[in-house]
């Protein structure tokens, strides 16, 4: 069986096959000249370019949907009516505004910023990179980070500490590359 999925940032199909058929299916796929295998690095690049947060890195059980820029998942009816675990705290963050926000960062140069790199505004640490890498599609490094809300405005200039250097970065909207998901007929 299969299902459509956009998890890596591109349309795709995920297949579930019996264990004893996996090797035969994989061999048939790579024998086709139109098919090329891709590893997790390629998948992660696509995910990052699409601005999709990865659980355990960009979002955790401690992350609220407002700070993570995921409020699109809360319909107006759900916001008003509640009925879900965490409604009270989420509404409080919506009303007061988040202390930090997940943002996209475009990094100057060729060196990528990786998870855990500290984000600065002048001498003040204002955030931490949660995902980062070189974007093959764009031709330059990109990252996602949580930064203090006061430094989350699009176009804002920040710096990322990487290997005892400060890399210039600019706050960017996500997705870095527009989604072109198949929406059905």
C-alpha positions in Angstrom: 0.0 0.0 0.0 1.1 3.6 -0.4 0.2 7.1 0.7 1.0 10.5 -0.6 3.3 12.5 1.7 5.1 15.8 1.8 7.3 15.1 4.8 10.6 15.9 3.1 9.2 19.1 1.6 8.4 17.6 -1.8 5.5 15.5 -3.0 6.2 11.8 -2.6 4.8 8.4 -2.1 5.5 6.3 0.9 5.1 2.6 0.4 4.5 -0.2 2.9 5.4 -3.6 1.6 5.8 -7.0 3.3 9.3 -7.5 4.7 10.1 -10.3 2.3 9.4 -8.0 -0.7 11.6 -5.0 0.3 14.8 -6.2 -1.5 12.9 -7.0 -4.7 11.1 -3.7 -4.7 14.4 -1.7 -4.0 16.2 -3.6 -6.8 13.4 -2.9 -9.2 13.4 0.8 -8.4 17.1 1.4 -8.7 17.2 -0.7 -12.0 14.9 2.0 -13.5 17.0 4.8 -15.1 14.4 7.4 -13.9 15.0 6.5 -10.2 17.9 7.6 -8.1 18.5 6.6 -4.5 18.7 9.5 -2.0 19.9 9.4 1.6 18.8 11.1 4.7 21.0 14.1 4.0 19.0 14.8 0.8 15.7 14.3 2.7 16.9 16.7 5.4 17.9 19.4 2.8 14.5 19.2 1.3 12.8 19.5 4.7 14.9 22.5 5.6 14.3 24.2 2.3 10.6 23.7 2.8 10.8 25.2 6.3 9.4 22.1 7.9 10.2 21.6 11.6 11.7 18.2 12.6 10.5 16.7 15.9 13.3 16.4 18.4 15.2 19.3 16.8 12.9 22.2 15.8 10.0 21.1 18.0 9.7 19.0 21.1 7.0 18.3 23.7 8.0 21.6 25.3 7.4 23.6 22.2 4.1 25.6 21.8 2.6 26.1 18.4 2.7 29.9 18.6 6.5 30.0 19.1 7.0 27.3 16.5 5.0 29.3 13.9 2.5 26.4 13.6 -0.7 28.2 14.5 -2.1 27.4 11.1 -2.9 24.0 12.6 -5.3 25.5 15.1 -8.5 26.4 13.4 -10.5 29.4 14.6 -13.1 26.9 16.0 -10.3 25.1 18.0 -8.9 28.4 19.3 -12.2 29.6 20.5 -13.7 26.3 21.7 -10.6 24.6 23.1 -11.2 21.0 23.9 -7.6 20.0 23.4 -4.8 19.3 25.8 -2.8 22.5 26.3 -5.6 24.9 25.2 -5.1 27.2 28.2 -1.3 27.7 27.9 -1.5 28.0 24.1 -4.2 30.7 24.4 -2.1 32.6 26.9 0.9 32.6 24.5 -1.4 33.7 21.7 -2.7 36.6 23.8 0.6 37.8 25.3 2.9 36.8 22.4 5.7 34.3 22.5 9.0 35.0 24.2 10.8 33.3 21.3 9.9 32.5 17.7 11.1 29.9 15.2 12.5 31.8 12.2 14.3 31.1 9.0 17.9 32.4 8.6 19.8 33.1 5.4 23.5 32.7 6.2 26.1 34.8 4.3 29.0 32.9 2.7 29.3 29.2 2.2 29.7 27.8 5.7 26.5 26.3 7.1 25.3 26.8 10.7 24.4 23.6 12.4 22.0 22.6 15.2 23.1 24.1 18.5 25.0 27.2 17.1 24.3 30.3 19.1 22.6 33.3 17.5 23.6 36.8 18.4 22.5 40.4 18.0 25.7 42.3 18.8 27.1 40.9 22.0 23.8 39.5 23.2 22.9 35.9 22.6 19.3 36.0 21.3 18.8 32.4 20.1 19.9 29.0 19.0 19.9 27.2 15.6 17.8 24.1 15.6 18.4 23.0 12.0 20.8 24.2 9.4 22.7 23.3 6.3 23.7 24.2 2.8 20.7 24.5 0.4 21.6 22.8 -2.8 18.6 24.4 -4.5 19.4 28.0 -3.4 23.2 27.7 -3.5 23.8 29.1 0.0 23.4 28.1 3.7 20.1 28.3 5.5 18.9 27.6 9.0 16.0 27.6 11.4 16.4 28.9 14.9 14.5 30.1 17.9 15.3 33.7 18.6 13.9 36.2 21.1 10.7 37.6 19.7 12.2 41.1 19.6 14.7 39.9 17.0 12.4 37.8 14.8 11.4 40.5 12.3 11.9 39.6 8.7 15.1 41.1 7.3 16.6 41.5 10.7 20.4 41.2 10.9 21.8 38.6 13.2 25.1 36.6 13.6 25.6 32.9 14.2 28.7 31.6 16.0 30.3 28.8 14.0 33.8 27.5 14.7 34.9 30.6 16.6 33.6 32.9 13.8 30.5 35.0 13.5 28.5 34.5 10.3 26.2 37.2 9.2 22.6 36.1 8.8 19.3 37.6 7.9 15.9 36.6 9.2 13.9 35.1 6.4 10.4 33.8 6.0 9.9 30.1 5.6 9.5 28.1 3.5 12.8 29.1 1.8 11.5 27.5 -1.4 7.7 27.8 -2.1 5.7 24.6 -1.6 4.2 23.1 -4.8 2.3 20.3 -3.1 -0.2 18.3 -5.1 -3.6 19.2 -3.7 -5.8 16.7 -5.6 -8.0 17.2 -8.7 
